Amino acid sequence: MQTRTRNALVFAAAAVVVVAAVAWVWQRREMARPLPATLDAIPEGALLVATADLGALRRSDAFAPLLSETREIPGLGKVRDVCGFDPMAGLTEIGVAVPSSGGDGDFGLVASGAIDPDALLACASKVIEARGGRSVVNPIGAFRTVRDASQSTSGAEIAVREGGPILLGAGSYLRAMIDAAEGRVPSARADGDHTKLAAEAGPGALRVTVVLTPEQRRTLLEEIALSGAQGSPAASVVGLGLSVTIGERVGLSGVVACDAAAPCADLARIFDGKRTAQSGDPLVRLMGLGPILERLQIGAEGPRISARVDMSTDEATELVTRVIALRAAAARQKGPVEEEPLAPPRPRPPPPSASSEGSTPPPAPAPKPR
């Protein structure tokens, strides 16, 4: 199985069973809300689709710290110092997609909110040129894209249009995202499998859905057979969904879709056993997840596994505080990350010499140290 597929499965299953995704909870009222607008720029047929309400997160006393940390560009410094503004500050919604077919790039990102296209393109150009590249801005439909023309292979590009959204992707997948945003190809909003799983998981400010293609399921079967776990109920999984809400209490709801009821029931029992085992793990206890896992309810009904748990806002606040502290401690242990040094600016050729032919021109000035 491709790394992209395996990572998506591990992420979704762990979120449903271990509730680690609670660290990324987004605030949400109990009333239903429309499907996120970011879905309109995600092409139909993705492996993974995730959407998050950033505005709701910022309004949450418990989870606002997750977005308040200083953002830096490796090797260049703080985003605000490089660009003169923080591009994240005005965003209200974000969506991430992992294409099922591979192709160029491993993911696509969509963001919407208060956007200044000229300022964003100027910021991206500064970053490219500060790294020794050559920024080029091109129009594609109603969008303008910026990329590093000095790269021999197709790298990530940013695309933006007046009123949004902002798109980040590479190669053909970025073009597909532009086509979806402009209505030339179907978007994830029309994807029946993803929308059904999202509906079954329930409304939420954070939604994650995973849908396996027939080819990916065949690969999963082959890997299970090679591992010696022939007949594993995991082979029956066709998709997963996750939703996180916040009202008076924080709630997480997950669903696993199977192709038959019997293996789904077996898989639910395996998940419940892992829940029991993980609830006593010292690290889980340290993070405050133990009592939450003990309350997590997992059950199967037909070809569906459901998992639900809720917690108080105080529990959620304490959990996020501990996650941030553990992440900071891990960063201190690793020490500063060694970044690839920036390419020094290329020295300009010396001006034509006014001396007689055959004289030696003065040497080019040395590049300034960073």
N, C-alpha and C positions, 0 to 999 in steps of 0.2 A: 504494500500500500504506500502511496506517496506520503511524504512527510506532512504535506499540507492537510491531507485527509485525516491522518492519524492525530495530528495536533488538534484539529477541530473536534474530533470525537472525544479526546481526552479532556479538553476544556469543557465541553458541554456536559459530559457525564459527571465530571468532578463537581461542576457547579450544582447539579441536581442532588448529588449524594452527600458531598462533604460540606456544602454551603459556603465554600471559600469565596464565591462570587458576592457574598454579602458585603465584602470590603468595597465593592464598587456599586453599592446601592444608590439609586437615584430617587429623589423625592417624587411622590405621586399622590394625588387626591384619590378618594374612593370612586368618584364618578368616572365613567368611561371617557376616553379621549380619542380623537381621530387617529388613524394610522399615521406615523411620522411622514413628513413631507420628503425626508431624505430617501425614502423608498422609491420615489419617482426617478432618481438618478442612478439606481442600482439595477443593472440588467437582469432580466428574468433568468432563472436557472442557476443561481449561485449555490455553492455548497453551504456556506454560512452567511447569515444576515444578522447584524446586530444594530440596534438603534438605542440612543440614549438622549434624554432630555437634560441638557446642561443647565438650562435656566432653573429647572426644579432642583437640581443638585446644589446650585449656588444659594438657593433659598433655604436649604436645610442646614440647621446649626450643627447637626451630626456629621454631615458629609461634605460641607463646603471646604474643609481643609484639604481634601483630595485635589481640588483645583486651584488652591491658593498658593501652592508651592512655587518657588521661583523656577521659571523655565529657562533652560540654557541650550545653546547650540554648541555641541562638542567642538572644542578648539577655538571657538570664536567669542564665547561669553554669553551674557544674558540676552535673551531675545529682544527685550525692550531697548537695550543699549545698541544692538546691531541695527534694528529696524526703526527705532524711534517710537515704536508702539508695540503692544502685545496682540498679535492676530487672534489669540484665543479669547480675548476679553469680551468681544461682542458676539461670540457664537452662542446660539441657543440650542442647537440640536446637531448631533453627529451620527453618522451611520458608517458601518464597516461591512465590507463584503469580501468573501473569499471565493473566487471563481472555481467552479467544479471541473472545468476542462483544462486548467493549468494555463498554458499560453504565456504571454508576457506578464511578468509581475505575479506576486503571490497574494495581493489584496488590492482593494480599492477603498478609498475613504471619501465620504461626502460630508460637508458641513454647511450649515445655513445659519443666518442671523444678520446682524448689522455688518455689512461688508463694504469696504472701499477697494474696488478692483485695482485701481492705479497704485495705491499704497501697498497692496499685497504683492503685486507683480514686482514693484520696486524692491520690496523686502527680499523676495526670493532671488532677484537678480544680484543683490548685494551679497547674499550668502554664497551663491555660485561663484561670483568673481573673487570673493575673499578666499575661497578655496583653490584659486588658480584656474577656474574654469572660464567659459565664455557663454554668457547668458544670451538667449535668443527668444524673442517673443513672436508668436505666430497666431493668426486668427484661425479658428476652426468653428464654423457656424457662428453662433452668437457668443461663443467663448473666445477668450485669449489664453494661450498657454505659454509657459516659460520653461525652458529646459537648458541643460548644459550641452552646448554644441561641440565641446571639446572631447566628449566621451565617444569612444568608437562603437559602443553598444547602446541600445535604447535603455535609458535609465528612467527614474521616476520624474514625472512632470506634474506641474500644478496648472489647473485650468480654472478660470473664473469668468463670470459674466455679470453684468449690471443686475443688482437685486439678488445675486447668488443663484445657485450654490457654488461653493468651492469644491473642486474635485482634485484628488491626488491619486495617481495611478501610473501605470507604465504601458507603453506600446499599444497593442490592439485593445487591451481592456479599458484604457482611458478613453479611447475612441468610442467603445461600446457604451461607456458611462455617459459621454456627451450625447450620443444618439438616443439613449434612454431619457435623459433630461429634456431633450428637445422633441420627444414623442415619436421618433422614427422607428424605434424598436420597443417591444414590450418591456415593462419594468417589473421590479419585484412586487409592486403593488398588485399586479395581475397574476402573480405566481400562486396558484391554488394550494400547493403543498406547504409553502412557507406561511401563508396567511391562515391556513387551517391550524397548523401547529401553534401559531401565535395566539389564535383565538382559544385553543384548548388550554394553553398555559395561563391565559387570562390577561387582562389589561395591566399595563405597568409602564413606568417611566424608563425602565430598562427592559428590552426584549432581545432574546437571542434564539434563533432557530437554525437547525442543521438538517439538511435533506440530502440523503445519499442517492447517487445515481445508480442505475443497474450495474454499470461497470465497477463502481466503487464497492458495491456490495459483493460482487464476484471476487474482487481483490481481497476483501475482508474475509470471505470464506476460505480463500486459498491460504491466507496468513494464519487463520485459526487452525487449519489442517496441518500446516507446517509446524506449528507450535505444539502439536500433539493433543490439542483440546478439541478433537473432532466431536461434533454434536453440541458445542457450546451454545447456550441460548443467546449469547451476544450476536450470533450470526443472523438472528431474526430482526435486529434493529434496522429500521428504515429512516428514522428521523428523531430529533429531540427539540424540545422547546423550553425556554426559561423566561420567567417574568418576575420582576421585583417591584413592589409597591410600598408606599409609605402613606399611612393615614394616621390614625391614633396609635397604631403599632406598625412596625416594619414587617412586611410579609414577602416570602419567597415561594414561588410556585413553579414546579417543573413537570414536564410530561415526556415520556419516552414512547415512541410509536414502534410497534412490532408488526410483523406480517402474519402472526397467528397468536391465539390466546395462550396456549400451553407454554411455549418458551417465554412468553412475557411474564407469566406467573413465576416461572423458575428464576428469571432474571431479577424480579422484584425481591425474591427471597435472598439472592446473592447481595443485592444492594443493601438490604436491611441488615444483613450480617456484617457488611463493611461499615455501616453506620455505627453499629454497636461496638465494633473493634476500634474505630477511630475516636469514638467519644472518650475513651480512656487514655489516648495518646498524650504524653506530657506537653508536646508543642501545641496540640489542639487545646489543652487545658490552659496553657499559658496565654493563648490568644483569646480565651473566653468563649471558645466554640463548644466546649464540652456540654454545658446545659442546653445549648441550642440543638446540638445533634441528638441529645436525649429526647427532645420534643419533636424532632423531625418525624413526620408520618409518611411512610412509603407503602403503597398498596397497588394491586393490579386489578383491572376490570376489563375483561375482554383483551383486545390487542393493545392496551394502553397501560403504562405504569405512571402513577401520579405521585408526586412528592411535594409536601407542603409544610411550612414552618413559619412561625412569626416570633417577634421579639419586641420588647419595649424600646422606646426611643433611647432610654438610658443605656440599655444593653448595646444598642447599635452605636451610640456615641463612644462607649468604652471600647468596643471592638475596633472601630476605626482608629481611635487613639493608639491602641496597641499595635495595629498593623503599621501605622506610620512610624512608630518608635522602633519596631523590629526592622523595618526597611532601612531606617537611618543607621541602626547599629550594624546591619549587614554591609552597608556602603562604607562605613568606617573601617570595618575589618578588611575589606578588599583594598582599601586605599585608593588613591587617585587613579582613574582610568587612563592608561597611556593611549593617547590619540595619535593617529597617523599625522606626521608633521605636514603643515600646509606647504604647498609648492611655493618657493620664493618667486617674486615677480621676475619675468624675463628681462634681462638688461637690454636697453635700447641700443641700437648700433651707433657708433660714434659719428658725429657730424663730419662732412667732407673736410679734409685737411686743406688749409690754405697754403701749406708749405710746398716746396718743390717735390716733383715726382720721386718716389723712392724713399721719402722720409717715413718714419714710423709714426702712425697716429697714436694719440694718447690712449691709455687703457680705459675701458668702460668702467663707470663707477660701480662699486660693489653694492649688492642689494642691501637695503636697510634691514637690520635685525628686527624680528617680530617682537 
